[in-house]
Structure formats: structure tokens, C-alpha cells
């Protein structure tokens, strides 16, 4: 829930950028946009407000390359280190040098809970206010007396024909309203103030309210109200609502003026003046569209009526161009949303012809985890914990297998001389404080060795290679040195097995010689003719072990078996995952 809420807030901030740009454009270009296109521009706000509510996997389908968004993600930096290998000593795993550093998430976890609570309280409070006013509207509707005057009903039919409305519209009056309004989604009703209103004024009232109905303004008002409910904390939403209310009335006035001969425009304006300052209570009704308004709004509408001119072809063309331009602003929000989508722990869509699901929970001893085994010769998967096997998580140090391959393939690392010189920076692990070659860096899981190579390779090349490998979500936005350490890059156990399978069979973009070089440094142990190769990975957050990986393969007389074990929980680590893996492999007679 914390992750979902954090992504929601970040998405709101991104969409707010687009909202602000459109607002500024509307203000700056108001003279170049016709009244009705001003209102159509407002509908783009709905798209931007809806974006944070769209499931993130929708945006993940957009392949925008690697957009750098480190500023949009948590500030994750490696700090103090803890000896992860101690977690595996009970399993006799000292030969696995499972070194890992912690990442610091400085924001306390309870802050998200507090923010979520405040958000919910705000929504509930606003909803209660809305329901109270809706109750008042219901009382108004109950007080309505149907208008049966034949002249009024005949006028209504005539106005419906002029506006182009075919729906059945009811007409009534109430002593509880001071300004005409249209209410109802399924049974539209025009409610007029009780008392004598001339047929001339009623015509203007009907034309105005019927235009609201034709434009579906009540439904649009409801949608805006729902957005206000969700985004009550965002001041831009209230600014949008105010703009939309005025633009809606101006657009409605323009449509009525287009119907009326010019000699009646002044009379239409005088009718509006009858309802100035009479709408203060009805504005909060989310299922109404009324004719009146506040004094400042009525003044603007009167000025618009006085200066009204039929929209020229050139004016319409300018409006359309501006609308398209603003539409592009909205469209350009998608890449930023895609970055956020890529950081989600989404599931990998796994399909295979032969899969055996089994329960191996007795080997995990209280840890939540998944084990995936692939029999290369038989083509059969054996999977423990189906859900976790397709859930993407940080690869941590298991990524170093492919970091080495990419470095070799791009020439950043020389296969004949893989030594990198230590720069003198003192690290928490003594084994890191010396020159390293590929074998020692893989054995000691030396972070700086692989980070240096990634920096030299560059974000663009890394993204290209990981995309061709189908390596998880391929998201590098967490920073060139840290994206694989409890950050943006995520991969599922099933995907780990698939990329290892392609690696082992040389069915990848890498040269066979480079694959052989990496295979040599991954070899861990040999027992009774069976060879075990692999790499551990450990996640440590705020000094606490949180998860562990062990991925690799076993070559024995029966064939090759590729595996990936992932565990999470207190004291989880790569060495623990390796111990669990060895017990399972021994139980199955593989190693």
C-alpha cells in the first residue's frame, strides 16, 4: 500500500505539471482561443487527472527508452556495510563470499501511513459535505410542482427543436430555488423559481438549460466533482474547477447567442442579470447546471455577450491548432508516467508448455520465497510458490553476471586482462580494498568493480543490452551506479532462469568467448562429477537483511539444471538462499 500511494502521489505531481502548463497557455492565449474551444481545452484536464488512476502496467507497455528520472525516485545510497556471509555459516557456505552493502531509506515507514490516513480523512470529510448538499437538492426536487401551462410546454418543445434536443425534458417550479437549473441524469428536469416569469425570459432560460443538457454538462460536472474528491489536497484542482465553471457558462452562452438573432442578444443579457448573486448555494450541487452565477462571473458573461461575434474560419483554425498543441503536452506526460510504471513490482506474464508446481515450504524454514528449476534437457519447469516466482524484485548482486558480459561485449573489459585498479577508497569489506580482476570481483561481489564498468558502458548501451536480453523491467532510472541495488531494476525468479538458460546455451547477443569467460568465474564447486555454478545477491535496507538470491546451474550426468531461489524476510540473504538451494538440489539428487 505504501508503494502504491507513493506512486500515486508522484503521478499526481507529474500530471500537475501538464495541468499548470495548460492553465498558463489558456490565460496567455485566451484572445486567440474561441469561447467554445476554451471549454474543450478544459476537457484535457480530465485526461491529466485520470492518468494517476490508470494502472501502471498500462504505461509500462510504452517503450520510451530509458528516461532518466532519478529525481522522481527514492534517494537510495549505499552506506554502512554488514557481513552478509555470517548468515550462511550455519550451512557451511564460507566458500560463497556474499558481501553486500545496505541502502538507506531515510523516510520512516510510518509517514506513508500518516499521509494515507490524512488523505482518506479529507476525502471522507468532503464526501460528507457533498452528500449534505445533495440531500438539500433532493429536498428541492421533492418541492417541485410540475408546470402544466400549455404555453410554457409549447415553448419548451419549440426550444428543444431549436437546440436539437430530443430527450424527454420535464419542467417544474420550486419556492426553494432562486435561479433556473437543470437537474437529473436519467430524468432531466428544468426547475424554475416559483412566481411569474415572462415567456420571453423563459425562452432564454430554456435555451440555456437545454444547451447544458445537450453538452452533457451535468455529467462533466459530476466527473469534476469526483476528481475534487480524490485530489482535495491539490490546489490546482480547485483552480481548474473555477475555470471550467466559467468556461462552461461562456460556451453555453455562445451556443444560445448563435441560435438567437442579434437583436435579442441584449435581452438575453438582461435575463442573466436577473439571476446575479443567486447561485451561491446551488454551485455545490454536482448534478446540476444553472443559469445564474456570482457577480464577477455575470460581468464577464455580459461583456462576452456584448462583444459576441460569429466564429470565423481563421479563429476556429487557431483554436484547433492550440488544442492540438495542448494535446501534445498531455501526450508527453506518458513517458514520465512510463518511468513510474517501470518501478512497479509488477508480475511477469509467464507461459510454458511443461510446468510442475510443487510445495517446498519445508526447506524455507519461515522465509517467504520462491524456487524455480528448469531441466534443460526435458524442458520442464519445477516451481515452488507460483506468485512469487513471477513477481519482480531487485536483482541485487546477481545482476553482476550480465554487467560483466556487457562490459566484455562492449570492450570496456578486456578478456585477457580484467584487472581494475583500486582507487584507494576504503570500503567496509577488506577484500574490496585492493586491485580486482573479474574472478576476484565476482567471488567477493565487489560493487565498485562492476559500478565502474557500468559507468563506462553508459546508460544507453546498458538499456539496449538489457532490453535485448528481456532482463526484467529494464528500468535504469535509479542511477547508473545503483539501479540494481534495491532500486529501479527488477526481475522475477522465472525471468532469472530464462536469461540464465539463454546465457548457458549461448542463445544471446554475446560472443561465445565472453560467455565462456563469465562461466569460468561463476564456477563454485564440483562434487561426484556434478559442477555447481552461480551467484548470490543480498538486499540490505537500513542495516537490516531483507532478501536474498541464489541463481545458477548444475551440470551433472543427467543434464543441466538451471535454478533461481529468492527469499525475503528478517535475516534473509544470499548465503541463506544458497543454503536452501543446496538442500533442495540434494533432495532432488541433482547436486
C-alpha positions in Angstrom: 0.0 0.0 0.0 2.9 2.4 0.8 4.4 1.8 -2.7 1.0 2.3 -4.4 0.4 5.5 -2.5 3.9 6.8 -3.2 3.5 6.1 -7.0 0.1 7.8 -6.9 1.5 11.0 -5.3 4.4 11.0 -7.8 1.9 10.6 -10.7 -0.2 13.4 -9.3 2.9 15.7 -9.3 3.7 14.7 -12.9 0.1 15.4 -14.1 0.1 18.7 -12.2 2.9 19.9 -14.4 0.8 19.4 -17.5 -2.2 21.0 -15.8 -0.2 24.1 -14.9 1.2 24.3 -18.5 -2.4 24.2 -20.0 -3.6 26.7 -17.4 -0.8 29.2 -18.3 -1.5 28.6 -22.0 -5.2 29.3 -21.6 -4.5 32.5 -19.8 -1.8 33.7 -22.2 -3.6 32.7 -25.4 -7.2 33.5 -24.3 -7.6 36.1 -27.0 -6.7 33.5 -29.7 -9.0 30.7 -28.5 -12.7 30.9 -29.1 -15.1 30.5 -26.2 -16.3 27.0 -27.0 -12.7 25.8 -27.6 -11.7 27.2 -24.2 -14.2 24.8 -22.8 -12.9 21.9 -24.9 -9.4 22.6 -23.7 -10.7 22.1 -20.1 -11.6 18.5 -21.0 -7.8 17.9 -21.4 -7.6 18.4 -17.6 -9.7 15.3 -17.2 -7.1 13.2 -19.1 -4.3 14.5 -16.9 -6.3 14.0 -13.7 -7.2 10.4 -14.8 -3.5 9.5 -15.5 -2.6 8.8 -11.9 -5.6 6.5 -11.6 -4.7 4.3 -14.6 -3.0 1.0 -13.7 0.8 1.5 -14.0 1.2 -1.6 -16.2 -0.7 0.3 -18.9 2.1 2.8 -19.2 4.8 0.1 -18.9 3.8 -1.0 -22.4 5.1 2.2 -23.9 8.7 1.7 -24.9 10.3 5.1 -24.5 13.8 4.1 -23.9 15.5 5.0 -20.7 14.2 8.3 -19.4 16.4 9.5 -16.5 14.1 10.1 -13.5 16.4 9.7 -10.6 14.9 12.8 -9.0 11.5 11.1 -9.1 12.6 8.1 -7.1 13.7 7.4 -3.6 17.2 8.8 -2.7 18.9 5.4 -2.3 22.6 5.5 -1.4 25.0 2.8 -0.1 26.2 3.5 3.4 27.5 1.2 6.2 28.0 -2.5 5.4 27.2 -5.7 7.3 28.9 -9.1 6.8 26.2 -11.0 4.9 28.3 -14.1 4.8 27.6 -14.7 8.6 24.0 -15.6 7.7 25.2 -18.6 5.7 27.8 -20.0 8.0 25.3 -22.4 9.6 25.0 -24.0 6.2 28.8 -24.4 5.7 28.7 -21.8 2.9 32.0 -20.0 3.7 33.1 -20.5 0.1 30.4 -18.1 -1.0 31.7 -14.6 -0.4 28.3 -13.0 -0.1 29.3 -9.4 0.5 26.6 -6.7 0.3 26.0 -3.1 1.3 23.0 -1.5 2.8 20.8 1.1 1.2 19.5 3.9 3.3 15.8 4.8 3.1 15.8 7.7 5.5 12.0 8.4 5.4 10.3 6.5 8.3 7.8 3.9 7.1 5.0 5.3 9.3 5.0 8.6 7.3 3.2 6.9 4.4 0.6 5.5 6.7 0.0 9.0 8.2 -0.3 10.6 4.8 -2.7 7.9 3.6 -4.8 8.4 6.7 -4.9 12.2 6.2 -5.9 11.7 2.5 -8.7 9.3 3.5 -10.0 11.7 6.2 -10.0 14.6 3.7 -12.0 12.5 1.2 -14.5 11.4 3.8 -15.0 15.0 5.1 -15.5 16.4 1.6 -17.8 13.5 0.7 -19.9 14.2 3.8 -20.2 17.9 2.7 -21.2 16.8 -0.8 -23.8 14.4 0.5 -25.3 17.0 2.7 -25.7 19.4 -0.2 -27.1 16.6 -2.3 -29.7 16.0 0.4 -30.7 19.7 0.1 -31.0 19.1 -3.7 -33.2 16.1 -3.0 -35.5 18.4 -0.9 -35.6 20.9 -3.7 -36.7 18.1 -6.2 -39.3 17.0 -3.8 -40.7 20.5 -3.6 -41.0 20.9 -7.4 -44.5 21.5 -8.8 -44.9 20.4 -12.4 -45.6 23.3 -14.8 -48.7 22.4 -16.8 -49.2 25.7 -18.6 -49.7 24.9 -22.3 -47.9 28.0 -23.5 -44.9 27.0 -21.4 -44.9 23.4 -22.6 -45.3 24.6 -26.2 -42.3 26.9 -25.7 -40.3 24.1 -24.3 -41.0 21.9 -27.3 -40.0 24.8 -29.6 -36.8 25.4 -27.7 -35.9 21.7 -27.8 -36.2 21.8 -31.6 -34.0 24.9 -31.8 -31.3 23.4 -29.6 -31.5 19.9 -31.1 -32.6 18.0 -28.0 -34.8 15.0 -28.4 -34.8 13.8 -24.8 -37.9 14.0 -22.7 -37.4 17.1 -20.5 -39.7 17.9 -17.6 -40.5 21.4 -16.5 -41.3 22.5 -12.9 -41.0 25.3 -10.4 -40.0 25.4 -6.7 -40.0 28.1 -4.0 -36.6 26.7 -2.8 -34.7 27.9 -5.9 -33.7 31.4 -6.9 -32.2 30.7 -10.3 -33.2 28.3 -13.1 -31.3 25.0 -13.1 -31.2 21.7 -14.9 -31.0 18.6 -12.7 -31.1 14.8 -13.2 -29.0 12.3 -15.1 -31.7 9.9 -16.2 -34.8 12.2 -15.8 -33.7 15.7 -16.8 -35.8 18.4 -15.2 -35.6 22.2 -15.6 -36.5 23.8 -12.3 -37.6 27.5 -12.3 -38.1 29.8 -9.4 -41.7 30.0 -8.3 -43.5 33.1 -9.5 -44.4 34.7 -12.7 -41.7 34.6 -15.4 -42.4 36.1 -18.8 -42.5 33.9 -21.8 -39.7 35.9 -23.3 -37.4 35.3 -20.3 -38.5 31.7 -20.1 -37.4 31.2 -23.7 -33.8 32.3 -22.8 -33.9 30.2 -19.7 -34.9 27.1 -21.6 -32.4 27.6 -24.4 -29.7 28.0 -21.9 -30.6 24.9 -19.8 -31.3 22.8 -22.8 -27.8 23.7 -24.2 -26.4 22.5 -20.9 -28.2 19.2 -21.4 -27.0 18.8 -25.0 -23.4 19.5 -23.9 -23.8 16.9 -21.1 -22.6 19.5 -18.6 -24.2 17.8 -15.6 -22.1 14.6 -16.3 -19.0 16.6 -16.8 -19.7 18.5 -13.5 -20.0 15.1 -11.8 -16.7 13.9 -13.1 -15.0 17.1 -12.0 -16.6 16.6 -8.5 -15.2 13.1 -8.3 -11.7 14.4 -9.2 -12.1 17.1 -6.5 -12.9 14.4 -4.0 -9.8 12.4 -4.9 -7.5 15.3 -5.2 -8.8 17.6 -2.5 -5.2 18.2 -1.4 -4.2 19.7 -4.8 -4.9 23.4 -5.1 -4.8 23.2 -8.9 -8.0 21.1 -8.9 -9.9 24.0 -7.4 -8.5 26.4 -9.9 -9.5 24.0 -12.7 -13.0 23.8 -11.3 -13.4 27.5 -11.2 -12.1 27.9 -14.8 -14.4 25.1 -16.0 -17.4 26.6 -14.4 -16.9 30.0 -16.1 -15.9 28.4 -19.4 -18.9 26.1 -19.3 -21.3 29.1 -18.9 -19.5 31.1 -21.6 -19.6 28.2 -24.0 -23.3 27.7 -23.2 -24.0 31.5 -23.8 -22.1 31.3 -27.1 -24.3 28.4 -28.3 -27.5 30.3 -27.3 -26.3 33.5 -29.0 -25.7 31.5 -32.1 -29.3 30.4 -32.1 -30.8 33.9 -31.3 -30.9 36.7 -33.9 -28.6 39.5 -32.9 -31.4 41.9 -31.9 -32.3 39.5 -29.0 -28.7 39.4 -27.5 -29.2 42.3 -25.2 -32.5 40.8 -23.9 -30.6 37.6 -23.2 -28.0 39.5 -21.2 -30.7 41.3 -19.2 -32.2 37.9 -18.3 -28.8 36.9 -16.9 -28.7 40.0 -14.7 -31.9 38.8 -13.0 -30.0 35.9 -11.5 -26.8 37.6 -10.4 -25.7 36.5 -6.9 -28.4 33.9 -6.6 -26.4 30.8 -7.2 -24.2 30.6 -4.1 -25.9 27.5 -2.7 -26.6 25.7 -5.9 -22.9 25.8 -7.1 -22.1 22.9 -4.8 -24.6 20.6 -6.4 -22.7 18.2 -8.5 -25.7 17.1 -10.5 -27.0 20.5 -11.6 -26.3 23.1 -14.3 -27.7 26.5 -13.6 -28.1 29.8 -15.4 -27.0 32.3 -12.8 -23.7 33.0 -11.2 -21.7 35.3 -9.0 -21.4 38.9 -9.8 -17.8 38.7 -11.3 -18.8 35.8 -13.5 -22.0 37.5 -14.7 -20.0 40.6 -15.5 -17.6 38.5 -17.7 -20.5 36.8 -19.3 -22.2 40.2 -20.1 -19.0 41.5 -21.6 -18.8 38.3 -23.7 -22.4 38.8 -24.9 -21.8 42.4 -25.8 -18.7 41.6 -27.9 -20.0 38.3 -29.3 -19.2 37.7 -33.0 -19.7 34.5 -35.0 -16.5 32.4 -35.0 -14.6 32.9 -38.2 -12.8 30.1 -40.1 -9.4 31.6 -39.2 -10.4 31.9 -35.5 -11.5 28.3 -35.5 -8.3 27.1 -37.1 -6.2 28.9 -34.5 -8.3 27.3 -31.7 -7.8 23.9 -33.2 -4.1 24.4 -33.5 -3.8 25.4 -29.9 -5.9 22.5 -28.8 -3.6 20.1 -30.7 -0.6 21.7 -29.2 -2.0 21.3 -25.7 -3.0 17.8 -26.6 0.7 17.1 -27.3 1.6 18.5 -23.8 -0.8 15.9 -22.4 0.7 13.1 -24.6 4.2 14.0 -23.4 3.2 13.2 -19.8 3.1 9.5 -20.8 6.9 8.9 -20.9 7.2 10.3 -17.4 4.3 8.0 -16.3 6.1 5.1 -18.0 9.2 5.7 -15.8 7.0 5.4 -12.7 5.3 2.3 -14.2 8.7 0.7 -14.7 9.5 1.0 -10.9 6.4 -1.1 -10.0 6.8 -4.6 -8.7 4.6 -5.9 -11.4 4.3 -9.5 -12.4 6.0 -11.2 -15.3 3.5 -12.9 -17.7 4.8 -16.4 -17.6 3.8 -19.2 -20.0 5.4 -22.5 -20.6 4.4 -25.9 -22.0 5.6 -28.0 -19.1 5.4 -26.7 -15.6 5.3 -28.7 -12.3 4.2 -26.7 -9.3 5.3 -28.2 -6.0 5.4 -27.3 -2.3 8.9 -26.9 -1.0 8.0 -24.7 2.0 9.7 -27.2 4.5 13.0 -26.1 3.0 12.4 -22.4 3.5 12.1 -22.5 7.4 9.9 -19.5 7.8 11.2 -17.4 4.9 8.8 -16.3 2.2 10.4 -17.3 -1.1 10.3 -19.0 -4.4 12.4 -21.7 -6.1 12.4 -22.2 -9.9 14.2 -25.1 -11.5 14.5 -25.7 -15.2 15.6 -29.1 -16.7 17.3 -28.1 -19.8 17.1 -31.5 -21.5 13.5 -32.2 -20.6 12.3 -28.6 -21.0 10.3 -28.8 -17.7 10.0 -26.1 -15.0 9.6 -27.0 -11.4 8.3 -24.1 -9.3 7.7 -23.5 -5.7 5.4 -20.5 -4.9 3.8 -19.6 -8.2 3.0 -16.0 -7.3 6.5 -15.1 -6.0 8.1 -16.8 -9.0 6.7 -14.2 -11.3 6.9 -11.2 -9.0 9.7 -8.7 -10.0 12.1 -7.7 -7.3 15.6 -6.1 -7.2 18.3 -8.5 -8.6 21.0 -7.0 -6.3 24.4 -8.7 -7.0 23.0 -11.4 -9.3 23.0 -8.6 -11.9 26.8 -8.7 -11.9 26.7 -11.7 -14.2 25.3 -9.6 -17.0 27.2 -6.5 -16.1 30.4 -8.5 -16.8 29.0 -9.8 -20.1 28.0 -6.4 -21.3 31.4 -5.0 -20.3 33.2 -7.7 -22.2 31.0 -7.4 -25.3 31.4 -3.6 -25.4 35.2 -3.7 -24.9 35.1 -1.9 -21.6 36.6 -5.1 -20.1 39.5 -6.9 -21.8 39.1 -10.7 -21.7 42.8 -11.2 -21.5 43.3 -8.6 -18.7 40.3 -8.0 -16.5 42.2 -6.2 -13.7 40.9 -2.9 -12.4 42.9 -0.7 -10.1 41.6 0.1 -6.6 41.3 3.9 -6.3 42.1 3.9 -2.6 38.6 4.4 -1.3 38.3 2.4 1.9 35.3 0.0 1.9 33.8 -1.9 4.8 35.0 -5.2 3.4 38.8 -5.6 3.4 38.6 -7.8 0.3 37.3 -4.8 -1.7 40.3 -2.6 -0.7 42.7 -4.0 -3.4 43.0 -4.3 -7.1 40.5 -6.7 -8.6 40.1 -8.9 -11.7 36.9 -10.4 -12.9 37.3 -13.6 -10.9 38.0 -11.9 -7.6 35.4 -9.2 -8.1 32.8 -12.0 -8.7 34.0 -14.0 -5.8 34.0 -11.1 -3.4 31.0 -9.4 -5.1 33.0 -6.2 -5.3 30.5 -3.4 -6.1 32.9 -0.8 -7.2 34.4 -3.1 -9.9 31.0 -3.5 -11.6 29.9 0.1 -11.0 33.0 1.4 -12.7 32.2 -0.8 -15.7 28.6 0.3 -15.9 29.6 4.0 -15.8 32.0 3.4 -18.7 29.3 1.5 -20.7 26.8 4.2 -20.2 23.0 4.2 -19.7 22.1 4.0 -23.3 24.2 0.9 -24.0 23.1 -0.8 -20.8 19.5 -0.2 -21.6 19.9 -1.6 -25.2 21.6 -4.8 -23.9 19.1 -5.4 -21.1 16.2 -4.8 -23.4 17.5 -7.4 -25.9 18.0 -9.8 -23.0 14.5 -9.1 -21.8 16.1 -8.6 -18.4 13.1 -7.9 -16.1 11.7 -4.4 -16.3 14.9 -2.9 -17.8 14.4 0.2 -15.7 17.7 2.0 -15.1 16.2 5.2 -13.7 17.6 4.5 -10.2 21.0 5.9 -11.2 23.9 4.5 -13.2 25.7 3.0 -10.1 22.7 1.9 -8.0 19.8 0.9 -10.2 20.4 -2.8 -9.4 20.7 -2.3 -5.6 17.2 -2.3 -4.2 16.2 0.3 -6.7 14.5 0.6 -10.1 15.8 -2.5 -11.9 13.6 -5.5 -11.1 13.3 -9.1 -12.3 11.4 -12.2 -11.3 12.8 -15.6 -10.4 11.3 -17.1 -13.6 13.0 -14.4 -15.7 16.3 -15.1 -13.9 16.1 -18.7 -15.0 15.1 -17.7 -18.6 18.1 -15.3 -19.1 20.4 -17.8 -17.5 19.1 -20.5 -19.8 19.9 -18.3 -22.8 23.2 -17.4 -21.3 24.2 -21.1 -20.8 23.1 -22.1 -24.3 24.8 -19.0 -25.8 21.4 -18.1 -27.3 22.2 -14.4 -26.6 23.7 -11.4 -28.2 27.1 -12.1 -26.6 30.1 -13.7 -28.1 30.7 -17.3 -27.1 34.2 -16.5 -25.8 32.8 -13.8 -23.5 30.2 -16.2 -22.2 32.9 -18.8 -21.5 34.9 -16.2 -19.6 31.9 -15.5 -17.3 31.1 -19.2 -16.9 34.6 -19.8 -15.6 34.3 -17.2 -12.8 30.8 -18.4 -11.8 32.0 -22.0 -11.1 31.7 -22.6 -7.4 32.1 -26.3 -6.6 32.4 -29.8 -8.0 31.1 -32.9 -6.3 30.9 -36.5 -7.7 31.2 -35.3 -11.3 28.5 -32.6 -10.8 29.5 -29.0 -11.2 27.7 -26.1 -9.5 27.9 -22.5 -10.8 26.1 -19.5 -9.6 25.9 -16.1 -8.0 24.3 -14.8 -4.8 22.7 -11.5 -4.2 21.6 -9.8 -0.9 19.3 -6.9 -0.2 20.0 -4.9 3.0 17.8 -1.9 3.8 18.6 0.4 6.7 21.1 -2.1 8.0 18.7 -5.0 8.0 18.8 -8.1 5.8 15.6 -8.2 3.8 16.0 -10.6 0.9 18.4 -12.9 -0.8 19.1 -14.6 -4.2 21.0 -17.6 -5.4 20.9 -18.2 -9.1 22.9 -20.5 -11.3 23.0 -24.0 -12.8 24.2 -27.5 -12.1 25.8 -29.7 -14.8 25.7 -33.5 -14.0 25.5 -36.8 -15.7 21.8 -36.4 -16.2 22.0 -33.0 -17.9 21.9 -29.3 -16.9 19.6 -27.8 -14.3 19.1 -24.0 -14.1 17.8 -22.6 -10.9 16.8 -19.4 -9.1 16.0 -19.1 -5.4 14.6 -15.9 -3.9 13.8 -15.4 -0.2 12.6 -12.4 1.8 12.2 -11.7 5.5 14.2 -10.8 8.5 17.8 -12.0 8.2 17.3 -13.2 4.7 20.4 -13.1 2.5 22.2 -14.6 -0.5 24.1 -17.2 1.7 20.8 -18.3 3.3 19.2 -18.6 -0.2 22.3 -20.7 -1.3 21.9 -23.0 1.7 18.2 -23.6 0.9 19.0 -24.2 -2.7 21.7 -26.8 -1.9 19.3 -28.7 0.3 16.6 -28.7 -2.4 19.2 -29.8 -5.1 20.5 -32.6 -2.8 16.9 -33.7 -2.1 16.3 -34.0 -5.8 19.5 -35.8 -6.4 20.9 -33.1 -8.7 23.9 -32.0 -6.6 
